[in-house]
Amino acid sequence: MKPNCLPLPFSVVHLTIIIIFQGFLPKEWDTLFVKYLYPSFTPTMFLFVAGTVVYGVVKYLENEKPNSSS
């Protein structure tokens, strides 16, 4: 069974750039990207968005704590 996610060094920026320029690459590369990159792009984007939301909420709550105790 093949994993659905690419290794961690492939960041959201790298994946996006590859998908943007995919149409200009040879047909063999295009087939390779469709087979391996597309299935991992959606979970990667979901994790990226979820991570930024959690980070923003944590930072917001950290900034609210000193104000609420005053």
PQR file with spaces between the fields and no chain letter, atoms N, CA, C, O and H, PARSE charges and radii, in Angstrom:
ATOM       1  N    MET     1       0.841   -1.189    0.000 -0.4000 1.5000
ATOM       2  CA   MET     1       0.000    0.000    0.000 -0.0000 2.0000
ATOM       3  C    MET     1       0.884    1.250    0.000  0.5500 1.7000
ATOM       4  O    MET     1       1.800    1.366    0.815 -0.5500 1.4000
ATOM       5  N    LYS     2       0.610    2.178   -0.912 -0.4000 1.5000
ATOM       6  CA   LYS     2       1.390    3.397   -1.015 -0.0000 2.0000
ATOM       7  C    LYS     2       0.876    4.444   -0.044  0.5500 1.7000
ATOM       8  O    LYS     2      -0.335    4.558    0.146 -0.5500 1.4000
ATOM       9  H    LYS     2      -0.134    2.083   -1.574  0.4000 1.0000
ATOM      10  N    PRO     3       1.776    5.222    0.584 -0.5600 1.5000
ATOM      11  CA   PRO     3       1.318    6.302    1.451  0.2800 2.0000
ATOM      12  C    PRO     3       0.705    7.425    0.622  0.5500 1.7000
ATOM      13  O    PRO     3       1.107    7.653   -0.519 -0.5500 1.4000
ATOM      14  N    ASN     4      -0.262    8.119    1.196 -0.4000 1.5000
ATOM      15  CA   ASN     4      -0.927    9.213    0.488 -0.0000 2.0000
ATOM      16  C    ASN     4      -0.188   10.532    0.619  0.5500 1.7000
ATOM      17  O    ASN     4      -0.464   11.461   -0.139 -0.5500 1.4000
ATOM      18  H    ASN     4      -0.589    7.933    2.122  0.4000 1.0000
ATOM      19  N    CYS     5       0.728   10.641    1.541 -0.4000 1.5000
ATOM      20  CA   CYS     5       1.421   11.906    1.758 -0.0000 2.0000
ATOM      21  C    CYS     5       2.877   11.799    1.313  0.5500 1.7000
ATOM      22  O    CYS     5       3.516   10.758    1.458 -0.5500 1.4000
ATOM      23  H    CYS     5       0.952    9.886    2.157  0.4000 1.0000
ATOM      24  N    LEU     6       3.376   12.893    0.771 -0.4000 1.5000
ATOM      25  CA   LEU     6       4.776   12.970    0.402 -0.0000 2.0000
ATOM      26  C    LEU     6       5.600   13.273    1.651  0.5500 1.7000
ATOM      27  O    LEU     6       5.042   13.672    2.673 -0.5500 1.4000
ATOM      28  H    LEU     6       2.856   13.739    0.653  0.4000 1.0000
ATOM      29  N    PRO     7       6.918   13.091    1.584 -0.5600 1.5000
ATOM      30  CA   PRO     7       7.755   13.392    2.752  0.2800 2.0000
ATOM      31  C    PRO     7       7.620   14.846    3.189  0.5500 1.7000
ATOM      32  O    PRO     7       7.265   15.714    2.392 -0.5500 1.4000
ATOM      33  N    LEU     8       7.904   15.099    4.452 -0.4000 1.5000
ATOM      34  CA   LEU     8       7.734   16.432    5.014 -0.0000 2.0000
ATOM      35  C    LEU     8       8.530   17.548    4.331  0.5500 1.7000
ATOM      36  O    LEU     8       8.065   18.688    4.340 -0.5500 1.4000
ATOM      37  H    LEU     8       8.192   14.394    5.100  0.4000 1.0000
ATOM      38  N    PRO     9       9.707   17.285    3.736 -0.5600 1.5000
ATOM      39  CA   PRO     9      10.417   18.391    3.093  0.2800 2.0000
ATOM      40  C    PRO     9       9.623   19.070    1.977  0.5500 1.7000
ATOM      41  O    PRO     9       9.938   20.199    1.601 -0.5500 1.4000
ATOM      42  N    PHE    10       8.599   18.401    1.444 -0.4000 1.5000
ATOM      43  CA   PHE    10       7.766   19.026    0.429 -0.0000 2.0000
ATOM      44  C    PHE    10       6.760   19.937    1.134  0.5500 1.7000
ATOM      45  O    PHE    10       5.745   19.473    1.651 -0.5500 1.4000
ATOM      46  H    PHE    10       8.343   17.484    1.749  0.4000 1.0000
ATOM      47  N    SER    11       7.049   21.211    1.147 -0.4000 1.5000
ATOM      48  CA   SER    11       6.159   22.149    1.817 -0.0000 2.0000
ATOM      49  C    SER    11       5.005   22.526    0.900  0.5500 1.7000
ATOM      50  O    SER    11       4.967   22.137   -0.267 -0.5500 1.4000
ATOM      51  H    SER    11       7.874   21.589    0.726  0.4000 1.0000
ATOM      52  N    VAL    12       4.085   23.274    1.437 -0.4000 1.5000
ATOM      53  CA   VAL    12       2.930   23.727    0.675 -0.0000 2.0000
ATOM      54  C    VAL    12       3.380   24.566   -0.515  0.5500 1.7000
ATOM      55  O    VAL    12       2.797   24.470   -1.595 -0.5500 1.4000
ATOM      56  H    VAL    12       4.116   23.590    2.385  0.4000 1.0000
ATOM      57  N    VAL    13       4.398   25.379   -0.331 -0.4000 1.5000
ATOM      58  CA   VAL    13       4.898   26.230   -1.419 -0.0000 2.0000
ATOM      59  C    VAL    13       5.474   25.375   -2.546  0.5500 1.7000
ATOM      60  O    VAL    13       5.205   25.633   -3.720 -0.5500 1.4000
ATOM      61  H    VAL    13       4.871   25.457    0.546  0.4000 1.0000
ATOM      62  N    HIS    14       6.257   24.369   -2.198 -0.4000 1.5000
ATOM      63  CA   HIS    14       6.841   23.498   -3.221 -0.0000 2.0000
ATOM      64  C    HIS    14       5.753   22.766   -4.004  0.5500 1.7000
ATOM      65  O    HIS    14       5.798   22.695   -5.232 -0.5500 1.4000
ATOM      66  H    HIS    14       6.475   24.160   -1.245  0.4000 1.0000
ATOM      67  N    LEU    15       4.789   22.230   -3.287 -0.4000 1.5000
ATOM      68  CA   LEU    15       3.706   21.505   -3.957 -0.0000 2.0000
ATOM      69  C    LEU    15       2.924   22.417   -4.893  0.5500 1.7000
ATOM      70  O    LEU    15       2.571   22.022   -6.004 -0.5500 1.4000
ATOM      71  H    LEU    15       4.752   22.288   -2.289  0.4000 1.0000
ATOM      72  N    THR    16       2.655   23.633   -4.440 -0.4000 1.5000
ATOM      73  CA   THR    16       1.901   24.580   -5.254 -0.0000 2.0000
ATOM      74  C    THR    16       2.671   24.960   -6.512  0.5500 1.7000
ATOM      75  O    THR    16       2.093   25.014   -7.597 -0.5500 1.4000
ATOM      76  H    THR    16       2.941   23.953   -3.537  0.4000 1.0000
ATOM      77  N    ILE    17       3.956   25.220   -6.380 -0.4000 1.5000
ATOM      78  CA   ILE    17       4.777   25.580   -7.545 -0.0000 2.0000
ATOM      79  C    ILE    17       4.820   24.437   -8.552  0.5500 1.7000
ATOM      80  O    ILE    17       4.729   24.669   -9.758 -0.5500 1.4000
ATOM      81  H    ILE    17       4.426   25.175   -5.498  0.4000 1.0000
ATOM      82  N    ILE    18       4.956   23.216   -8.069 -0.4000 1.5000
ATOM      83  CA   ILE    18       4.984   22.062   -8.976 -0.0000 2.0000
ATOM      84  C    ILE    18       3.663   21.933   -9.723  0.5500 1.7000
ATOM      85  O    ILE    18       3.649   21.670  -10.925 -0.5500 1.4000
ATOM      86  H    ILE    18       5.030   23.028   -7.089  0.4000 1.0000
ATOM      87  N    ILE    19       2.556   22.116   -9.015 -0.4000 1.5000
ATOM      88  CA   ILE    19       1.243   22.004   -9.666 -0.0000 2.0000
ATOM      89  C    ILE    19       1.042   23.119  -10.684  0.5500 1.7000
ATOM      90  O    ILE    19       0.456   22.889  -11.742 -0.5500 1.4000
ATOM      91  H    ILE    19       2.567   22.330   -8.038  0.4000 1.0000
ATOM      92  N    ILE    20       1.517   24.314  -10.383 -0.4000 1.5000
ATOM      93  CA   ILE    20       1.363   25.443  -11.318 -0.0000 2.0000
ATOM      94  C    ILE    20       2.107   25.164  -12.623  0.5500 1.7000
ATOM      95  O    ILE    20       1.562   25.389  -13.704 -0.5500 1.4000
ATOM      96  H    ILE    20       1.993   24.501   -9.523  0.4000 1.0000
ATOM      97  N    PHE    21       3.336   24.680  -12.535 -0.4000 1.5000
ATOM      98  CA   PHE    21       4.153   24.481  -13.728 -0.0000 2.0000
ATOM      99  C    PHE    21       4.009   23.096  -14.340  0.5500 1.7000
ATOM     100  O    PHE    21       4.719   22.763  -15.289 -0.5500 1.4000
ATOM     101  H    PHE    21       3.779   24.497  -11.657  0.4000 1.0000
ATOM     102  N    GLN    22       3.115   22.298  -13.821 -0.4000 1.5000
ATOM     103  CA   GLN    22       2.938   20.943  -14.309 -0.0000 2.0000
ATOM     104  C    GLN    22       2.566   20.904  -15.795  0.5500 1.7000
ATOM     105  O    GLN    22       3.014   20.009  -16.513 -0.5500 1.4000
ATOM     106  H    GLN    22       2.537   22.568  -13.050  0.4000 1.0000
ATOM     107  N    GLY    23       1.777   21.832  -16.257 -0.4000 1.5000
ATOM     108  CA   GLY    23       1.337   21.838  -17.647 -0.0000 2.0000
ATOM     109  C    GLY    23       2.451   22.074  -18.650  0.5500 1.7000
ATOM     110  O    GLY    23       2.301   21.754  -19.829 -0.5500 1.4000
ATOM     111  H    GLY    23       1.413   22.559  -15.675  0.4000 1.0000
ATOM     112  N    PHE    24       3.567   22.630  -18.197 -0.4000 1.5000
ATOM     113  CA   PHE    24       4.689   22.921  -19.085 -0.0000 2.0000
ATOM     114  C    PHE    24       5.721   21.799  -19.125  0.5500 1.7000
ATOM     115  O    PHE    24       6.697   21.877  -19.871 -0.5500 1.4000
ATOM     116  H    PHE    24       3.689   22.890  -17.239  0.4000 1.0000
ATOM     117  N    LEU    25       5.508   20.760  -18.326 -0.4000 1.5000
ATOM     118  CA   LEU    25       6.454   19.662  -18.243 -0.0000 2.0000
ATOM     119  C    LEU    25       6.099   18.566  -19.247  0.5500 1.7000
ATOM     120  O    LEU    25       4.983   18.540  -19.767 -0.5500 1.4000
ATOM     121  H    LEU    25       4.715   20.697  -17.720  0.4000 1.0000
ATOM     122  N    PRO    26       7.043   17.662  -19.521 -0.5600 1.5000
ATOM     123  CA   PRO    26       6.756   16.551  -20.435  0.2800 2.0000
ATOM     124  C    PRO    26       5.610   15.670  -19.929  0.5500 1.7000
ATOM     125  O    PRO    26       5.312   15.654  -18.735 -0.5500 1.4000
ATOM     126  N    LYS    27       4.991   14.959  -20.825 -0.4000 1.5000
ATOM     127  CA   LYS    27       3.828   14.120  -20.513 -0.0000 2.0000
ATOM     128  C    LYS    27       4.136   13.078  -19.436  0.5500 1.7000
ATOM     129  O    LYS    27       3.285   12.803  -18.591 -0.5500 1.4000
ATOM     130  H    LYS    27       5.233   14.972  -21.795  0.4000 1.0000
ATOM     131  N    GLU    28       5.334   12.497  -19.453 -0.4000 1.5000
ATOM     132  CA   GLU    28       5.707   11.489  -18.458 -0.0000 2.0000
ATOM     133  C    GLU    28       5.719   12.088  -17.054  0.5500 1.7000
ATOM     134  O    GLU    28       5.256   11.457  -16.104 -0.5500 1.4000
ATOM     135  H    GLU    28       6.025   12.721  -20.140  0.4000 1.0000
ATOM     136  N    TRP    29       6.248   13.302  -16.922 -0.4000 1.5000
ATOM     137  CA   TRP    29       6.289   13.969  -15.625 -0.0000 2.0000
ATOM     138  C    TRP    29       4.874   14.315  -15.178  0.5500 1.7000
ATOM     139  O    TRP    29       4.530   14.187  -14.003 -0.5500 1.4000
ATOM     140  H    TRP    29       6.625   13.815  -17.694  0.4000 1.0000
ATOM     141  N    ASP    30       4.058   14.755  -16.137 -0.4000 1.5000
ATOM     142  CA   ASP    30       2.669   15.097  -15.835 -0.0000 2.0000
ATOM     143  C    ASP    30       1.935   13.887  -15.255  0.5500 1.7000
ATOM     144  O    ASP    30       1.215   14.003  -14.263 -0.5500 1.4000
ATOM     145  H    ASP    30       4.337   14.859  -17.091  0.4000 1.0000
ATOM     146  N    THR    31       2.124   12.747  -15.872 -0.4000 1.5000
ATOM     147  CA   THR    31       1.489   11.515  -15.385 -0.0000 2.0000
ATOM     148  C    THR    31       1.990   11.166  -13.993  0.5500 1.7000
ATOM     149  O    THR    31       1.208   10.750  -13.138 -0.5500 1.4000
ATOM     150  H    THR    31       2.709   12.653  -16.677  0.4000 1.0000
ATOM     151  N    LEU    32       3.277   11.328  -13.757 -0.4000 1.5000
ATOM     152  CA   LEU    32       3.853   11.052  -12.448 -0.0000 2.0000
ATOM     153  C    LEU    32       3.260   11.967  -11.372  0.5500 1.7000
ATOM     154  O    LEU    32       2.920   11.510  -10.281 -0.5500 1.4000
ATOM     155  H    LEU    32       3.913   11.666  -14.451  0.4000 1.0000
ATOM     156  N    PHE    33       3.141   13.253  -11.687 -0.4000 1.5000
ATOM     157  CA   PHE    33       2.587   14.194  -10.713 -0.0000 2.0000
ATOM     158  C    PHE    33       1.121   13.923  -10.432  0.5500 1.7000
ATOM     159  O    PHE    33       0.680   14.019   -9.287 -0.5500 1.4000
ATOM     160  H    PHE    33       3.417   13.624  -12.573  0.4000 1.0000
ATOM     161  N    VAL    34       0.366   13.587  -11.459 -0.4000 1.5000
ATOM     162  CA   VAL    34      -1.052   13.286  -11.258 -0.0000 2.0000
ATOM     163  C    VAL    34      -1.207   12.048  -10.387  0.5500 1.7000
ATOM     164  O    VAL    34      -2.116   11.972   -9.561 -0.5500 1.4000
ATOM     165  H    VAL    34       0.724   13.509  -12.390  0.4000 1.0000
ATOM     166  N    LYS    35      -0.328   11.091  -10.571 -0.4000 1.5000
ATOM     167  CA   LYS    35      -0.423    9.835   -9.818 -0.0000 2.0000
ATOM     168  C    LYS    35      -0.017   10.002   -8.350  0.5500 1.7000
ATOM     169  O    LYS    35      -0.647    9.412   -7.471 -0.5500 1.4000
ATOM     170  H    LYS    35       0.411   11.152  -11.242  0.4000 1.0000
ATOM     171  N    TYR    36       1.017   10.789   -8.072 -0.4000 1.5000
ATOM     172  CA   TYR    36       1.557   10.871   -6.716 -0.0000 2.0000
ATOM     173  C    TYR    36       1.326   12.210   -6.016  0.5500 1.7000
ATOM     174  O    TYR    36       1.133   12.240   -4.800 -0.5500 1.4000
ATOM     175  H    TYR    36       1.529   11.267   -8.785  0.4000 1.0000
ATOM     176  N    LEU    37       1.341   13.299   -6.750 -0.4000 1.5000
ATOM     177  CA   LEU    37       1.272   14.610   -6.109 -0.0000 2.0000
ATOM     178  C    LEU    37      -0.154   15.024   -5.774  0.5500 1.7000
ATOM     179  O    LEU    37      -0.411   15.487   -4.663 -0.5500 1.4000
ATOM     180  H    LEU    37       1.498   13.275   -7.738  0.4000 1.0000
ATOM     181  N    TYR    38      -1.073   14.871   -6.698 -0.4000 1.5000
ATOM     182  CA   TYR    38      -2.446   15.298   -6.463 -0.0000 2.0000
ATOM     183  C    TYR    38      -3.079   14.645   -5.236  0.5500 1.7000
ATOM     184  O    TYR    38      -3.712   15.348   -4.448 -0.5500 1.4000
ATOM     185  H    TYR    38      -0.864   14.495   -7.601  0.4000 1.0000
ATOM     186  N    PRO    39      -2.937   13.320   -5.038 -0.5600 1.5000
ATOM     187  CA   PRO    39      -3.564   12.721   -3.857  0.2800 2.0000
ATOM     188  C    PRO    39      -3.004   13.252   -2.534  0.5500 1.7000
ATOM     189  O    PRO    39      -3.698   13.212   -1.518 -0.5500 1.4000
ATOM     190  N    SER    40      -1.775   13.742   -2.528 -0.4000 1.5000
ATOM     191  CA   SER    40      -1.196   14.239   -1.277 -0.0000 2.0000
ATOM     192  C    SER    40      -1.402   15.738   -1.097  0.5500 1.7000
ATOM     193  O    SER    40      -1.177   16.258   -0.004 -0.5500 1.4000
ATOM     194  H    SER    40      -1.211   13.774   -3.353  0.4000 1.0000
ATOM     195  N    PHE    41      -1.823   16.444   -2.143 -0.4000 1.5000
ATOM     196  CA   PHE    41      -1.938   17.901   -2.047 -0.0000 2.0000
ATOM     197  C    PHE    41      -3.095   18.319   -1.147  0.5500 1.7000
ATOM     198  O    PHE    41      -2.933   19.232   -0.338 -0.5500 1.4000
ATOM     199  H    PHE    41      -2.005   16.022   -3.031  0.4000 1.0000
ATOM     200  N    THR    42      -4.246   17.686   -1.264 -0.4000 1.5000
ATOM     201  CA   THR    42      -5.407   18.080   -0.465 -0.0000 2.0000
ATOM     202  C    THR    42      -5.179   17.856    1.026  0.5500 1.7000
ATOM     203  O    THR    42      -5.467   18.761    1.809 -0.5500 1.4000
ATOM     204  H    THR    42      -4.378   16.944   -1.922  0.4000 1.0000
ATOM     205  N    PRO    43      -4.678   16.700    1.463 -0.5600 1.5000
ATOM     206  CA   PRO    43      -4.406   16.552    2.896  0.2800 2.0000
ATOM     207  C    PRO    43      -3.354   17.534    3.399  0.5500 1.7000
ATOM     208  O    PRO    43      -3.443   18.018    4.528 -0.5500 1.4000
ATOM     209  N    THR    44      -2.355   17.829    2.564 -0.4000 1.5000
ATOM     210  CA   THR    44      -1.318   18.779    2.957 -0.0000 2.0000
ATOM     211  C    THR    44      -1.916   20.163    3.153  0.5500 1.7000
ATOM     212  O    THR    44      -1.602   20.841    4.131 -0.5500 1.4000
ATOM     213  H    THR    44      -2.282   17.436    1.647  0.4000 1.0000
ATOM     214  N    MET    45      -2.768   20.585    2.241 -0.4000 1.5000
ATOM     215  CA   MET    45      -3.415   21.888    2.379 -0.0000 2.0000
ATOM     216  C    MET    45      -4.324   21.922    3.604  0.5500 1.7000
ATOM     217  O    MET    45      -4.364   22.925    4.316 -0.5500 1.4000
ATOM     218  H    MET    45      -3.023   20.035    1.447  0.4000 1.0000
ATOM     219  N    PHE    46      -5.055   20.836    3.855 -0.4000 1.5000
ATOM     220  CA   PHE    46      -5.914   20.769    5.037 -0.0000 2.0000
ATOM     221  C    PHE    46      -5.081   20.915    6.309  0.5500 1.7000
ATOM     222  O    PHE    46      -5.449   21.674    7.206 -0.5500 1.4000
ATOM     223  H    PHE    46      -5.022   20.021    3.276  0.4000 1.0000
ATOM     224  N    LEU    47      -3.967   20.196    6.394 -0.4000 1.5000
ATOM     225  CA   LEU    47      -3.112   20.291    7.575 -0.0000 2.0000
ATOM     226  C    LEU    47      -2.507   21.682    7.719  0.5500 1.7000
ATOM     227  O    LEU    47      -2.374   22.187    8.833 -0.5500 1.4000
ATOM     228  H    LEU    47      -3.669   19.579    5.666  0.4000 1.0000
ATOM     229  N    PHE    48      -2.139   22.301    6.606 -0.4000 1.5000
ATOM     230  CA   PHE    48      -1.580   23.650    6.648 -0.0000 2.0000
ATOM     231  C    PHE    48      -2.605   24.649    7.182  0.5500 1.7000
ATOM     232  O    PHE    48      -2.295   25.445    8.068 -0.5500 1.4000
ATOM     233  H    PHE    48      -2.247   21.890    5.700  0.4000 1.0000
ATOM     234  N    VAL    49      -3.808   24.608    6.651 -0.4000 1.5000
ATOM     235  CA   VAL    49      -4.859   25.533    7.096 -0.0000 2.0000
ATOM     236  C    VAL    49      -5.227   25.257    8.552  0.5500 1.7000
ATOM     237  O    VAL    49      -5.368   26.193    9.338 -0.5500 1.4000
ATOM     238  H    VAL    49      -4.060   23.962    5.931  0.4000 1.0000
ATOM     239  N    ALA    50      -5.384   23.990    8.920 -0.4000 1.5000
ATOM     240  CA   ALA    50      -5.720   23.651   10.300 -0.0000 2.0000
ATOM     241  C    ALA    50      -4.611   24.108   11.250  0.5500 1.7000
ATOM     242  O    ALA    50      -4.895   24.622   12.332 -0.5500 1.4000
ATOM     243  H    ALA    50      -5.269   23.229    8.282  0.4000 1.0000
ATOM     244  N    GLY    51      -3.370   23.925   10.856 -0.4000 1.5000
ATOM     245  CA   GLY    51      -2.247   24.360   11.692 -0.0000 2.0000
ATOM     246  C    GLY    51      -2.200   25.861   11.873  0.5500 1.7000
ATOM     247  O    GLY    51      -1.920   26.341   12.972 -0.5500 1.4000
ATOM     248  H    GLY    51      -3.140   23.507    9.977  0.4000 1.0000
ATOM     249  N    THR    52      -2.469   26.615   10.813 -0.4000 1.5000
ATOM     250  CA   THR    52      -2.447   28.070   10.951 -0.0000 2.0000
ATOM     251  C    THR    52      -3.604   28.566   11.796  0.5500 1.7000
ATOM     252  O    THR    52      -3.454   29.542   12.531 -0.5500 1.4000
ATOM     253  H    THR    52      -2.696   26.225    9.921  0.4000 1.0000
ATOM     254  N    VAL    53      -4.750   27.918   11.707 -0.4000 1.5000
ATOM     255  CA   VAL    53      -5.894   28.307   12.543 -0.0000 2.0000
ATOM     256  C    VAL    53      -5.582   28.041   14.019  0.5500 1.7000
ATOM     257  O    VAL    53      -5.830   28.891   14.874 -0.5500 1.4000
ATOM     258  H    VAL    53      -4.872   27.125   11.110  0.4000 1.0000
ATOM     259  N    VAL    54      -5.041   26.863   14.307 -0.4000 1.5000
ATOM     260  CA   VAL    54      -4.701   26.529   15.697 -0.0000 2.0000
ATOM     261  C    VAL    54      -3.640   27.496   16.223  0.5500 1.7000
ATOM     262  O    VAL    54      -3.746   27.966   17.356 -0.5500 1.4000
ATOM     263  H    VAL    54      -4.840   26.173   13.613  0.4000 1.0000
ATOM     264  N    TYR    55      -2.639   27.795   15.432 -0.4000 1.5000
ATOM     265  CA   TYR    55      -1.598   28.729   15.839 -0.0000 2.0000
ATOM     266  C    TYR    55      -2.191   30.110   16.127  0.5500 1.7000
ATOM     267  O    TYR    55      -1.846   30.740   17.127 -0.5500 1.4000
ATOM     268  H    TYR    55      -2.553   27.413   14.511  0.4000 1.0000
ATOM     269  N    GLY    56      -3.076   30.573   15.258 -0.4000 1.5000
ATOM     270  CA   GLY    56      -3.700   31.878   15.469 -0.0000 2.0000
ATOM     271  C    GLY    56      -4.545   31.923   16.728  0.5500 1.7000
ATOM     272  O    GLY    56      -4.517   32.917   17.453 -0.5500 1.4000
ATOM     273  H    GLY    56      -3.356   30.061   14.446  0.4000 1.0000
ATOM     274  N    VAL    57      -5.293   30.869   17.000 -0.4000 1.5000
ATOM     275  CA   VAL    57      -6.121   30.823   18.207 -0.0000 2.0000
ATOM     276  C    VAL    57      -5.243   30.805   19.448  0.5500 1.7000
ATOM     277  O    VAL    57      -5.535   31.503   20.419 -0.5500 1.4000
ATOM     278  H    VAL    57      -5.316   30.061   16.411  0.4000 1.0000
ATOM     279  N    VAL    58      -4.174   30.019   19.434 -0.4000 1.5000
ATOM     280  CA   VAL    58      -3.265   29.962   20.587 -0.0000 2.0000
ATOM     281  C    VAL    58      -2.639   31.322   20.841  0.5500 1.7000
ATOM     282  O    VAL    58      -2.586   31.770   21.987 -0.5500 1.4000
ATOM     283  H    VAL    58      -3.937   29.451   18.646  0.4000 1.0000
ATOM     284  N    LYS    59      -2.168   31.984   19.804 -0.4000 1.5000
ATOM     285  CA   LYS    59      -1.563   33.315   19.968 -0.0000 2.0000
ATOM     286  C    LYS    59      -2.589   34.327   20.467  0.5500 1.7000
ATOM     287  O    LYS    59      -2.269   35.178   21.297 -0.5500 1.4000
ATOM     288  H    LYS    59      -2.211   31.620   18.873  0.4000 1.0000
ATOM     289  N    TYR    60      -3.812   34.240   19.970 -0.4000 1.5000
ATOM     290  CA   TYR    60      -4.863   35.148   20.426 -0.0000 2.0000
ATOM     291  C    TYR    60      -5.139   34.930   21.908  0.5500 1.7000
ATOM     292  O    TYR    60      -5.247   35.891   22.669 -0.5500 1.4000
ATOM     293  H    TYR    60      -4.072   33.548   19.296  0.4000 1.0000
ATOM     294  N    LEU    61      -5.253   33.675   22.316 -0.4000 1.5000
ATOM     295  CA   LEU    61      -5.527   33.375   23.723 -0.0000 2.0000
ATOM     296  C    LEU    61      -4.362   33.773   24.620  0.5500 1.7000
ATOM     297  O    LEU    61      -4.583   34.195   25.756 -0.5500 1.4000
ATOM     298  H    LEU    61      -5.166   32.894   21.698  0.4000 1.0000
ATOM     299  N    GLU    62      -3.124   33.650   24.136 -0.4000 1.5000
ATOM     300  CA   GLU    62      -1.960   34.101   24.906 -0.0000 2.0000
ATOM     301  C    GLU    62      -2.001   35.602   25.137  0.5500 1.7000
ATOM     302  O    GLU    62      -1.640   36.071   26.217 -0.5500 1.4000
ATOM     303  H    GLU    62      -2.945   33.308   23.214  0.4000 1.0000
ATOM     304  N    ASN    63      -2.432   36.356   24.145 -0.4000 1.5000
ATOM     305  CA   ASN    63      -2.504   37.811   24.279 -0.0000 2.0000
ATOM     306  C    ASN    63      -3.681   38.247   25.137  0.5500 1.7000
ATOM     307  O    ASN    63      -3.640   39.336   25.708 -0.5500 1.4000
ATOM     308  H    ASN    63      -2.725   35.975   23.268  0.4000 1.0000
ATOM     309  N    GLU    64      -4.710   37.451   25.245 -0.4000 1.5000
ATOM     310  CA   GLU    64      -5.877   37.786   26.046 -0.0000 2.0000
ATOM     311  C    GLU    64      -5.647   37.523   27.523  0.5500 1.7000
ATOM     312  O    GLU    64      -6.262   38.195   28.351 -0.5500 1.4000
ATOM     313  H    GLU    64      -4.744   36.566   24.781  0.4000 1.0000
ATOM     314  N    LYS    65      -4.805   36.592   27.889 -0.4000 1.5000
ATOM     315  CA   LYS    65      -4.592   36.251   29.303 -0.0000 2.0000
ATOM     316  C    LYS    65      -4.099   37.424   30.140  0.5500 1.7000
ATOM     317  O    LYS    65      -4.667   37.671   31.203 -0.5500 1.4000
ATOM     318  H    LYS    65      -4.306   36.046   27.216  0.4000 1.0000
ATOM     319  N    PRO    66      -3.062   38.170   29.715 -0.5600 1.5000
ATOM     320  CA   PRO    66      -2.611   39.289   30.560  0.2800 2.0000
ATOM     321  C    PRO    66      -3.684   40.373   30.717  0.5500 1.7000
ATOM     322  O    PRO    66      -3.776   40.987   31.781 -0.5500 1.4000
ATOM     323  N    ASN    67      -4.483   40.619   29.700 -0.4000 1.5000
ATOM     324  CA   ASN    67      -5.512   41.658   29.777 -0.0000 2.0000
ATOM     325  C    ASN    67      -6.656   41.273   30.683  0.5500 1.7000
ATOM     326  O    ASN    67      -7.213   42.138   31.358 -0.5500 1.4000
ATOM     327  H    ASN    67      -4.409   40.120   28.836  0.4000 1.0000
ATOM     328  N    SER    68      -7.033   39.987   30.725 -0.4000 1.5000
ATOM     329  CA   SER    68      -8.167   39.579   31.522 -0.0000 2.0000
ATOM     330  C    SER    68      -7.834   39.533   33.015  0.5500 1.7000
ATOM     331  O    SER    68      -8.751   39.606   33.833 -0.5500 1.4000
ATOM     332  H    SER    68      -6.580   39.284   30.176  0.4000 1.0000
ATOM     333  N    SER    69      -6.553   39.413   33.406 -0.4000 1.5000
ATOM     334  CA   SER    69      -6.193   39.365   34.820 -0.0000 2.0000
ATOM     335  C    SER    69      -6.013   40.755   35.401  0.5500 1.7000
ATOM     336  O    SER    69      -5.897   40.880   36.621 -0.5500 1.4000
ATOM     337  H    SER    69      -5.808   39.354   32.741  0.4000 1.0000
ATOM     338  N    SER    70      -5.983   41.797   34.602 -0.4000 1.5000
ATOM     339  CA   SER    70      -5.793   43.169   35.084 -0.0000 2.0000
ATOM     340  C    SER    70      -7.078   43.738   35.624  0.5500 1.7000
ATOM     341  O    SER    70      -7.105   44.884   36.072 -0.5500 1.4000
ATOM     342  H    SER    70      -6.077   41.696   33.612  0.4000 1.0000
